[in-house]
Amino acid sequence: MKLVLLVVYFAVLIGIGLYCRKHATDVNGFVLGGRSVGPWLTAFAYGTSYFSAVVFVGYAGQFGWRFGISATWAGIGNAVIGSLLAWVVLGRRTRIMTQHLDSATMPQFFGERFGSKPLKIGASVIIFIFLIPYTASLYNGLSRLFGMAFHIDYSVCIILMAVLTAIYVIAGGYMATAINDFIQGIIMLVGIAAVIAAVLKGQGGFMAALDGLAKVTDETVTKTPGTFASFFGPDPLNLLFVVILTSLGTWGLPQMVQKFYAIRDEDSIKKGTIISTLFALVVSGGCYFLGGFGRLFSAQIDVEANGYDSIIPTMLSGLSPMLISLVVILVLSASMSTLSSLVMASSSTLTIDFLKELFFQKMSEKKQVLTIRILVVVFIIISSVLALIQYKSSVTFIAQLMGVSWGALAGAFLAPFMYALYSKWVTKASCWVCFIFGSVLMVANIFWRPSFPQIIQSPINCGAAAMLAGLLIVPIISLFTPKPDKKLVNDAFACYEEKTQVPKKSSLGK
């Protein structure tokens, strides 16, 4: 029965990829779905790209263990800051200005907005460097679940996931990814709800589980009784850093922001904001809420020997075979949706912003689409090989690099991108300083972590600090560096002043 469910699931994904071939004939269609994607598809594409197996297995287990039930704040932050505010602050302006500047990627936006080819190439290099290890990290968390459910070697799981994702992305481009994300999102919603209900039922219900958690003590963490069942948990400061990184970080991630480029119209933005927020609340809030009860299974878990990734699989090991099958498909869905989004962002950026800009200025639309498709394969192969190397050997460097990818990308891009949408006074120099600061800080955190101040030694805290610092760096550097070309800036912002007619139900008029 488990295998039948998987086969049906895979067949549907491939069928959608083949069906969407007609939307992927040019760059705009392949990368952005013709900028005609509706609210449900865009909202689910945003949500499923946001939450992968890293969140469900890794972060939920790790932060649930460290912070108890208060880890749920991370899920609430993801919904309010990472989804609701991201759509409200960035959604409309991103859609309007990127279409006006005819940009399909984040580096292309920087290049056109600031009239700078080097800025465009610099952004594409940062994306290329840091999205690869982030992509490889998506396979983590699947190994234990697949071994528990199917007794299949992890290597087979990696290859299977890579091949299937490549097929539907190459065939149907962004539209196939968006439709599949919608299906995968439905699976994630149903799966999270079912798993939480089953796990809590196994502990005697919610109140009994919460009471059990209140009795858990760990003097290496805190001597205060009941802290793992408390409102803010044993370590509110580090919990705040987790909320900042995992929530505010989406504002600067290329694969997330690019979803706003493709949305269809004003109505889609309004509906998409609500749908995306509710999706995040259920999926992310549910994951961290579930992880908060991890210490109830401490008799079965040896975190020191098996790591945090063993917590969630251990919690689920007692479920029925049908529920375990649903969980495996849930985690597979989460990983494949994020993987497809990342390889689309990587391959389109490398083609449009790097290869075409530096070496093949006259590359036709047809050749650009072909190159993007080839690079999709290349990126998936590289990420698969990295995942296999980490699995087969004791190499830990790859895992460390995965941990800093999110912080480096968001630290480099969040502030320049957001300010560039709203302010005319942002300078090229401020973008460069923020790009370099975010990237270098996170790389330094890998190699010289003990030298960092205690509060930012953790990659999570360091990434959050990089993002917050960027919000200060850009305006401060912009005050002391050459002002941008007035005509260039006015041309970019002219799109916001264009008149458009709306029905009276939307506006009463004068």
C-alpha positions in Angstrom: 0.0 0.0 0.0 2.9 2.4 0.9 4.6 1.8 -2.5 1.3 2.2 -4.4 0.8 5.6 -2.8 4.3 6.7 -3.7 3.9 5.5 -7.3 0.6 7.3 -7.7 2.1 10.5 -6.2 5.2 10.3 -8.6 3.0 9.7 -11.6 0.9 12.8 -10.8 4.0 15.0 -10.5 5.4 13.8 -13.8 2.0 14.1 -15.6 1.7 17.8 -14.5 5.2 18.5 -15.7 4.4 17.2 -19.1 1.1 18.9 -19.2 2.7 22.3 -18.5 5.2 22.2 -21.3 3.1 24.7 -23.3 3.8 27.3 -20.7 7.6 26.9 -20.8 8.5 27.9 -24.3 10.2 31.2 -23.5 12.2 32.7 -20.5 9.2 34.6 -19.1 7.0 31.5 -19.3 9.6 29.0 -18.0 10.9 31.2 -15.1 7.8 33.1 -14.2 4.8 31.2 -15.7 4.1 34.3 -17.9 3.4 36.4 -14.7 -0.1 35.0 -14.7 -0.1 32.7 -11.6 -3.2 33.0 -9.4 -3.4 33.4 -5.6 -3.8 29.8 -4.6 -0.9 28.5 -6.7 1.4 31.4 -5.7 0.6 31.2 -2.0 1.2 27.4 -1.9 4.3 27.8 -4.0 5.6 30.4 -1.4 4.7 28.2 1.5 6.0 24.9 0.2 9.3 26.6 -0.9 9.5 28.0 2.7 9.1 24.7 4.6 11.1 21.6 3.7 12.3 18.5 5.5 14.9 20.7 7.2 12.0 22.4 9.1 9.9 19.3 9.7 12.7 16.9 10.8 15.7 19.1 11.7 14.5 22.4 13.1 11.3 21.1 14.7 13.2 18.4 16.5 16.2 20.6 17.5 14.3 23.7 18.7 11.4 21.7 20.2 14.0 19.8 22.3 15.8 23.0 23.3 12.8 25.3 23.9 9.9 23.0 24.6 6.4 24.1 23.7 7.6 27.7 23.3 9.3 26.6 20.0 5.8 27.2 18.6 6.7 30.9 18.6 9.0 30.2 15.6 6.0 28.9 13.7 3.9 31.9 14.6 6.8 34.2 13.6 7.0 32.3 10.2 3.3 33.0 9.7 3.2 36.6 10.8 6.6 38.0 9.8 7.7 35.5 7.1 4.4 35.3 5.3 1.9 38.0 6.2 4.3 40.9 6.5 6.4 39.7 3.6 3.4 39.7 1.3 2.2 43.1 2.6 5.5 44.9 2.5 7.1 43.3 -0.6 4.4 41.6 -2.6 2.8 44.5 -4.6 5.8 46.6 -5.0 8.0 43.7 -6.1 5.4 42.7 -8.8 5.1 46.2 -10.1 8.7 47.2 -10.3 10.1 43.9 -11.5 7.7 43.9 -14.4 8.5 47.6 -15.1 12.2 46.8 -15.2 11.6 43.6 -17.1 13.6 41.5 -14.5 13.0 37.8 -14.0 15.6 37.2 -11.2 16.8 39.1 -8.1 20.3 39.9 -9.6 18.6 41.2 -12.8 16.5 43.4 -10.5 19.6 44.9 -8.8 21.3 45.4 -12.2 18.3 47.3 -13.7 17.3 49.2 -10.6 20.9 50.5 -10.0 22.1 50.5 -13.6 25.0 48.3 -12.7 26.2 45.2 -14.5 28.8 44.4 -11.8 26.1 44.5 -9.1 24.0 42.1 -11.1 27.0 39.7 -11.6 28.0 40.0 -7.9 24.5 39.0 -6.7 24.4 36.1 -9.1 27.8 34.8 -7.8 26.5 34.9 -4.2 23.3 33.1 -5.1 25.3 30.4 -7.0 27.7 29.8 -4.1 25.1 29.7 -1.3 22.1 28.0 -2.9 24.0 24.8 -3.8 24.7 23.7 -0.2 21.2 24.9 0.8 19.9 22.6 -2.0 21.9 19.7 -0.7 20.5 20.1 2.8 17.0 19.3 1.6 17.8 15.6 1.4 18.7 15.6 5.1 15.9 14.3 7.3 14.6 11.9 4.6 17.0 9.1 5.4 15.7 8.1 8.8 12.0 8.3 7.6 12.6 6.3 4.5 14.6 3.7 6.4 11.8 3.5 9.0 8.9 3.2 6.5 10.3 1.4 3.5 13.7 0.0 4.6 15.2 1.6 1.4 18.8 2.8 1.4 19.1 6.6 1.6 21.1 6.7 -1.6 18.2 5.3 -3.6 15.9 7.9 -1.9 18.3 10.8 -3.0 18.5 9.6 -6.6 14.8 9.0 -6.9 13.9 12.4 -5.5 16.5 14.2 -7.7 15.3 12.4 -10.9 11.6 13.1 -10.4 12.2 16.7 -9.5 14.3 17.2 -12.6 11.7 15.7 -14.9 8.8 17.9 -13.9 10.9 21.1 -13.6 12.6 20.6 -16.9 9.4 19.8 -18.7 7.0 22.4 -17.3 9.1 25.1 -15.7 7.6 27.4 -13.1 4.0 26.6 -13.9 4.6 22.9 -13.3 6.4 23.7 -10.1 3.5 25.9 -8.9 0.8 23.3 -9.6 2.8 20.5 -8.0 3.5 22.8 -5.0 -0.2 23.2 -4.6 -0.7 19.4 -4.5 2.3 19.0 -2.2 0.9 21.8 0.0 -2.4 20.0 0.5 -0.5 16.8 1.5 1.6 18.9 4.0 -1.6 20.4 5.6 -3.4 17.1 5.9 -0.2 15.3 7.1 0.7 17.8 9.8 -2.8 17.8 11.3 -3.0 14.0 11.3 0.4 13.5 12.8 -0.1 16.0 15.6 -3.5 14.4 16.5 -2.0 10.9 16.5 1.1 11.8 18.6 -0.9 13.7 21.2 -3.5 10.9 21.3 -0.6 8.5 22.1 0.3 10.7 25.0 -3.2 10.8 26.5 -4.3 14.0 24.7 -3.1 17.6 24.7 -3.5 18.4 28.4 -2.0 15.1 29.5 1.0 15.7 27.1 1.4 19.3 28.4 1.3 18.1 32.0 3.9 15.4 31.2 6.1 18.1 29.5 5.8 20.3 32.6 7.3 17.5 34.7 10.4 17.1 32.5 13.6 18.4 34.0 17.1 18.9 32.5 19.5 20.7 34.8 22.0 21.2 31.9 19.5 23.5 30.4 17.6 25.0 33.4 16.9 24.3 37.0 13.4 25.9 36.9 10.7 23.2 37.0 8.0 23.2 34.3 10.0 25.5 32.0 9.6 23.3 28.9 5.8 23.7 29.1 6.1 27.5 29.7 5.1 30.4 27.5 8.7 31.5 26.6 10.6 28.4 27.5 14.1 28.1 29.1 16.0 30.4 26.7 13.9 33.3 25.3 16.8 35.2 23.9 18.1 32.4 21.6 14.5 31.6 20.7 14.1 35.2 19.5 17.1 34.8 17.2 15.5 31.6 15.8 12.3 33.5 15.1 14.2 36.4 13.4 16.3 34.1 11.2 13.5 31.7 10.1 10.9 34.5 9.7 12.6 37.7 8.5 15.0 35.7 6.4 12.4 34.9 3.7 12.4 38.6 2.7 15.9 38.3 1.2 15.9 34.8 -0.2 15.8 34.8 -4.1 13.6 31.7 -4.4 11.0 33.2 -2.1 10.9 36.8 -3.4 10.7 35.5 -7.0 7.2 34.2 -6.2 6.0 37.8 -6.1 7.4 38.4 -9.7 4.9 35.8 -11.1 1.6 36.7 -9.4 -1.2 37.7 -11.7 -3.0 40.8 -10.3 -4.1 42.9 -7.3 -6.8 40.5 -6.3 -4.3 37.6 -6.3 -2.0 39.5 -4.0 -4.8 40.1 -1.4 -6.0 36.5 -1.5 -2.5 35.1 -1.6 -1.5 37.1 1.5 -4.3 35.4 3.6 -3.8 31.9 2.1 0.0 32.0 2.6 -0.3 33.2 6.2 -2.8 30.5 7.1 -0.7 27.8 5.4 2.4 28.9 7.4 0.4 28.9 10.6 -0.7 25.3 10.1 2.4 23.8 8.6 5.2 25.7 10.4 3.3 26.3 13.6 2.3 22.6 13.6 5.9 21.4 13.0 7.3 23.4 15.9 4.3 22.6 18.2 4.9 18.9 17.5 8.6 19.2 18.1 7.9 20.9 21.5 6.8 17.5 22.8 10.0 15.7 21.9 11.2 15.4 25.4 8.3 13.2 26.3 10.1 10.5 24.2 13.5 11.1 25.9 13.7 7.5 27.1 13.8 6.4 23.4 16.1 9.1 22.1 19.8 9.5 22.5 20.4 13.0 21.1 24.2 12.9 21.8 24.6 9.8 19.8 22.1 10.3 17.0 21.6 14.0 16.8 18.5 16.2 16.7 17.4 14.7 13.4 16.5 11.5 15.3 13.9 13.2 17.5 10.9 13.6 15.1 11.4 10.1 13.5 11.4 8.5 16.9 8.2 10.4 17.8 6.6 9.0 14.7 7.9 5.5 14.8 4.9 4.3 16.9 2.3 5.5 14.4 0.2 3.2 12.2 1.8 2.1 8.8 -0.7 4.3 6.9 0.2 7.4 8.9 3.9 6.7 8.5 3.3 6.5 4.7 1.6 9.9 4.9 4.5 11.3 6.9 7.0 10.1 4.3 5.1 11.6 1.4 4.6 14.8 3.5 8.4 15.2 4.0 9.1 14.1 0.5 6.6 16.7 -0.8 8.2 19.4 1.4 11.7 18.6 0.2 10.8 18.3 -3.5 8.8 21.5 -3.6 11.7 23.5 -2.1 14.3 21.7 -4.2 12.4 22.6 -7.4 12.2 26.2 -6.3 15.9 26.4 -5.5 17.1 24.8 -8.7 14.8 27.1 -10.7 16.3 30.2 -8.9 19.9 28.9 -9.3 19.7 27.9 -13.0 17.8 31.0 -14.1 20.1 33.3 -12.3 23.3 31.7 -13.6 21.9 31.7 -17.2 20.3 35.2 -17.3 22.6 37.2 -15.0 26.0 35.5 -15.4 26.5 33.5 -18.6 24.3 35.7 -20.8 25.7 38.9 -19.3 29.4 38.0 -19.5 29.8 35.5 -22.4 26.7 35.2 -24.6 25.1 38.7 -24.8 23.2 37.7 -28.0 21.8 34.4 -26.6 18.3 33.9 -28.0 15.2 33.1 -25.9 15.2 29.5 -27.1 18.9 29.0 -26.1 18.3 30.7 -22.7 15.5 28.2 -21.9 17.6 25.3 -23.1 20.6 26.5 -20.9 18.3 26.9 -17.9 17.0 23.4 -18.4 20.6 22.0 -18.7 21.6 23.9 -15.5 18.6 22.5 -13.6 20.1 19.0 -14.3 23.6 20.2 -13.3 22.4 21.8 -10.0 20.4 18.7 -9.1 23.3 16.4 -9.8 25.7 18.6 -7.7 23.3 18.8 -4.7 22.7 15.0 -4.9 26.4 14.3 -5.0 27.0 16.5 -1.9 24.2 14.8 -0.1 25.6 11.3 -0.9 29.1 12.4 0.2 27.8 13.6 3.5 25.8 10.4 3.9 28.6 8.0 3.0 31.4 9.7 4.8 32.1 11.6 8.0 32.4 14.9 6.1 30.8 17.6 8.3 32.0 20.7 6.4 29.1 20.4 4.0 26.6 20.3 6.8 28.2 23.4 8.3 28.0 25.2 5.0 24.3 24.3 4.7 23.6 25.9 8.0 25.0 29.3 7.0 23.4 29.4 3.5 20.1 31.0 4.7 21.9 33.6 6.8 24.3 34.5 4.1 21.7 35.0 1.4 19.2 36.9 3.5 22.0 38.9 5.2 23.3 40.0 1.7 20.0 40.7 0.0 17.2 41.5 2.4 18.0 45.1 3.2 19.2 46.2 -0.3 16.1 44.6 -2.0 13.6 46.0 0.4 15.0 49.5 0.5 15.4 49.6 -3.3 11.6 49.0 -3.6 10.8 51.9 -1.4 13.5 54.5 -1.4 15.2 56.5 -4.2 18.3 57.4 -2.1 19.7 53.8 -1.8 23.2 53.7 -3.5 25.1 51.0 -5.3 27.9 51.2 -2.7 25.5 50.4 0.1 24.3 47.3 -1.8 27.9 46.2 -2.3 28.8 46.7 1.4 25.7 44.7 2.5 26.4 41.9 -0.1 30.0 41.6 1.2 29.2 41.9 4.9 26.5 39.2 4.9 28.5 36.7 2.9 31.8 37.2 4.6 30.3 37.2 8.1 28.6 33.8 7.5 31.7 32.3 5.9 33.9 33.5 8.7 31.4 31.9 11.1 32.2 28.5 9.6 36.0 28.8 10.0 36.5 31.1 13.0 33.4 30.4 15.1 35.2 30.2 18.5 36.5 33.8 17.9 33.0 35.2 17.6 31.3 36.8 20.6 29.3 34.1 22.5 25.9 35.5 21.5 26.5 35.1 17.7 28.7 32.0 17.6 25.7 29.9 16.5 25.0 30.1 12.7 21.3 30.8 13.6 22.2 33.8 15.7 24.9 35.0 13.4 22.5 34.9 10.4 19.9 36.9 12.3 22.6 39.4 13.2 23.6 39.7 9.6 20.1 40.5 8.5 19.5 43.1 11.2 22.9 44.7 10.6 22.0 45.0 6.9 18.9 47.2 7.8 21.4 49.7 9.3 24.2 49.3 6.8 22.3 50.3 3.7 20.9 53.6 5.0 24.1 54.6 6.7 26.4 53.8 3.8 23.9 55.5 1.4 24.4 58.8 3.4 28.1 58.9 2.7 28.4 57.5 -0.8 27.7 59.0 -4.3 24.0 59.5 -4.9 22.3 57.4 -7.6 21.6 58.8 -11.1 18.4 60.9 -10.7 16.9 60.0 -14.1 17.6 56.3 -13.6 15.8 56.3 -10.2 12.9 58.4 -11.4 12.4 56.0 -14.3 12.4 53.0 -12.0 9.9 54.6 -9.6 7.6 55.9 -12.4 5.8 52.6 -12.4 4.3 53.3 -9.0 2.7 56.5 -10.4 1.0 55.0 -13.4 -2.8 55.4 -13.2 -5.1 52.3 -13.2 -8.9 52.0 -13.1 -10.6 49.9 -10.4 -14.2 49.2 -9.6 -15.9 51.3 -6.9 -16.0 48.3 -4.6 -12.2 48.6 -4.4 -12.1 52.4 -4.2 -14.7 55.2 -3.8 -12.6 57.6 -5.7 -12.6 61.4 -5.1 
